[in-house]
Amino acid sequence: MSDDSVLLDVSRAGVAVVTLNRPDKHNAFNADTISRLSDIFETLRGNLDEVRVVFLRGNGPSFSAGADLEWMKAAAHYTEDNNFEDAFNLATMLKRLYDLPQMTVALVHGAAMGGGAGLLAACDVGVVMKDTKISFSEVKLGLTPATISPFVVRAIGPKWARALFASGERFDGAFAVKIGLAQYDVASLDEMQELEEYLAKLAFAGAPGAIHDAKTLVDDVFGKEIDHKLMTHTARGIARRRSSEEGREGLTAFLERRKPSWAE
C-alpha cells in the first residue's frame, strides 16, 4: 500500500488535516494504514510551533469502518504473538493521537465502527453528522474492543462503555453527543465546515504550550483525590505557566489591550 492511504496536508497558517483515504474500503484500516497514521502523529507531535490544530477526517462515504476484512482474515491465522504485535501497533497509534500537543478534532460522517470510533474517542473534540452510524461491534465477531477501550472509557464512562461493548448496539451521531463520545452533532456538511472554522479559531486564540499543558492537566487531575499532593501539583502548574514566556506575553497583551503574539 502506498502512502496515499492516509493523506497529510499542512497549511501555511498552521492547520493540519489528516485524511483517511481508502474510500473504496470505507477507510477501514490495516497494518499499513495504522503504521502511516502512527508516523504522521509522531511527526505532528514534534511540530507544535508550525501546527496549531489537527483535523482528522475520512474521504468517501464513511469516516472509518474499523478493521479491514482482508486484514482480519489474515489475522485469524496469526500466532498470538503476531496478533499482539498488530494490536500493540494500533494501541501505539491511538496513544500518539491522544498525546498530540495540539488540539485535535475528529470530523465524522457516514460510519465510525470499532477502531474508527476509537479514533473519535482519542481526539479532544468530536464533530459528528447526526446520522453517522457508530458501533463497538467486536463481540459479534467473538472479539472485544480492547485496544480502543482506554480512550472510549475516558470519553463516555464505565457504565455506557459496559453497555455498548457488551451489546454491540449501533447508535447515531446525536446519541454519541449525548453520552460524551463527541461534543457536537451537525445536520449538514456546511454546518460541519462552519464548526471546523470555529474550532480552528479557538485553537489559534490559545497559546500552543498552554493548550498542551491544559490537555495534560485533565489526565493529571482526573480521578485523583483532592488532597495536599494534588493541590501542590496544580499550584506549581499554574505558577510555571504564570512565569513562562507565554504566560507573561498573555498577561501583558491583556493589559495592553492587544492580541498576544500567538493570535496575531
N, C-alpha and C positions, 0 to 999 in steps of 0.2 A: 504494500500500500504506500502511496506517495504521501508527502506532507500535505497534500490538498485535502486530506480527510478532516483536518482542522485548520482553519484559517486564522491568522492574527493580523489585525490592522491597527496601527498606532498612528493617530493623527498628530500633527504638529502642536495642536492645542493640549495634548496630553491625555486623550481618550483612547483606551484600548478596547477593541471589540474582538472577542474570541468567538468564532463561529464554527459549530459542528457542521461538517459539510459532506455528509453521506445521505442526501435526500432520498435516494432510491431505497435506502435501508432504514428510513425514518430515523437517521442519525443514531442508530444502535452502535454501541462501541465494542471493540475487541481489543486485543493486546496492543496492537499498533496505535489505535486511537487513544487509548489510555496513556501510552508512552508519549505520544505527541502532546496531549494535554498537560501531562506532568512536566515536560520540558518547557512548555510555554509558561506555565505558572511559576516555575523556578526562574525563568528569565525575567518575568514581570516583577517578581519579588525584589530583584536587585536593581530595579529602575524606578524607585519611588520619586526621585526628582523629576523624571521625564514623564511618568504615567501617574495620573491622579485618580482615575476611576476606571474600573474594568467591567465591561458588559459581556455577558455570556448568552449566546442565542443559538438557534438552530436553523439551517436552511431547509426549505421544503415544507411538507405538511405537518411536521412534528418537531418539537424541541429535542426529544430523545426517547426512543422506545426501550432504552435499557440495554441489555446484553444482546449481542448479535447471535442469531440462531446457529450459524456455522461455527462460531467460536464456542458456543455452549455444547454443540455436538462433539467437537474435538476434546473439550474439557472432560467429557464423560469417560474418556479413555486415558486421561492423565493419571499419574500416581498422586497420592495425597500430597507429596512434597511439591510436585509440579503445580497442583491446584493451589497450594499455599502460596507459592511464588506469584501466581497470577492474581490471587486475591490481595496479597500484600502490595502489589503494584497499584491496584485500584485504591486501596486504603491510603497509600502514599500520595497518589494524585489528588484525592479528595482533601487530605490534610494540607497539601500545598495550596489548594484553592482557599481553604478555610483560613490559613495563616497569612494570606496576602496582606501586606500593609495598607494597600489601597481599599477604598470602598468597593465592594463587589456587588453586582446586580445581575440576577438571572431574569431574562425576558422570555417567558414560557408560553408556548402556544401548542395546539394540536394534542400532543400527548407527552407525558413525562412519567414513564414507567420504571419501576425498580431503581436501577442506578441513575436514570435520568432524574427521578425525584430526589435522589441523593445529591446530585449537583445543585438542585434548587435549595436543598436544606443547608448545603455547605456555604452558600452565598450569604452575604449580610442582608441583602434586600431581594425580595421576590416580587416580580410583577407578572401576573398570570392572566391569560384570557379566561373569562368566566366559564367558557365551555371546554376548557382543557380537561382531558381525561388523565387522571393520576391514580396510580395504584402501587402498593407494595405486594406484588402478586407471587412472591417467591414460594410461599407454602404450597401453591397449586402445582409447583414443579418438584415438590419434595425438598425444597431448599429454604434458607432463611435470609433475610436482608442484613446479614452480619456486618459487612464492611461499611455500609452506609448508616448503620444504626446509631453510632455515636452522634452524628450530625442531625439525624432525624429526631432522636430523643431530646436533644438540646432544643430543637425548634418547637416541638409540639408537646413535650412532656411524656412521662411514662404511661399515663392512662390511655391516651389516644394512640400512642405507639403500640401498646399491647393489643388494643382492639384492631387496629389496621394491619399490623403484622400478622396477627393470628387469623383474621378473616380474609385478607387479600382483597377487601372490598374496594371497588372503584368509586372515586368521587371526583367532583369537578373543581374548577378554579375558585369559585365562590366559597366552597367548603374548605379549601386549602387555606384561605384567608381566615376563615372562622376559627380554625384550630391552630393557626400560627405558623403554618408551613410557608406562607407567603404573606406579604403585608398589603398588597394592592391587587385588586382584580379589575379588569377593563373589558369593555364590550366590543372594542374595535381596535384594529392596528393603529389607527390615527390616535386613539387615546393612549395606546402603549407608547407611541413615539413622543407624545406630549409629556408623559411621565418620565421617559428616558431623558428628555432635555431638562426637565425639572430636577431630577436626581443628580444629573451632571452638574448643574448649577450649585446644588447643595454641596457636592463633593469639592468643587473648586472654591467654595467660600470658606472651607475649613483648612487649617494648617495641616500639611501632609503628615508631619510627625505626630501631631496631636490626634489625628484620625487613627493612626496606627496604635498609639497608646490607649485611646479610648476603646478600641476593639479589644485589646489585650486586657483592659480593665474589667470587662464583663466576665471573662474567664477567671480572673484573679479573685473576684468577689462572689461569683455565683455559688450558692450552696454553702458558703462559709459562715461560721458563727461570727456575729458582730462583737468581737472581743478586742482586747488591747492590741493583740498582734495584727488584726485586720485594720484597726483604726490607725495604727502606726504605719502600716503599709500604704494605706490610701493617703495619709497626710504627707508621707515622703513623696508619693507620686505627684501630688499637686504642687509640692514645694519645688520639685525638679522642673515641672512644667513652668511655674512662675519665673524661675531663674534661667530658663532656657532662652535661646535666641528667638524662637518662635513666640514664647510667652511674652518676652519684653517687646517684641515688634507688635504683637496683637494689642497689648495694653497701650502702647504709645500711639498706634493708629487710632484706637478708640478715643483716646483723649484729644488727639489732633483732628478728629472727625474726618478721617480719610480711610481708604481701603488699605488693609495690610498688604505687604508685598506679594504674598501668595495668591491674592484675589484680584490683582491688577490685570 
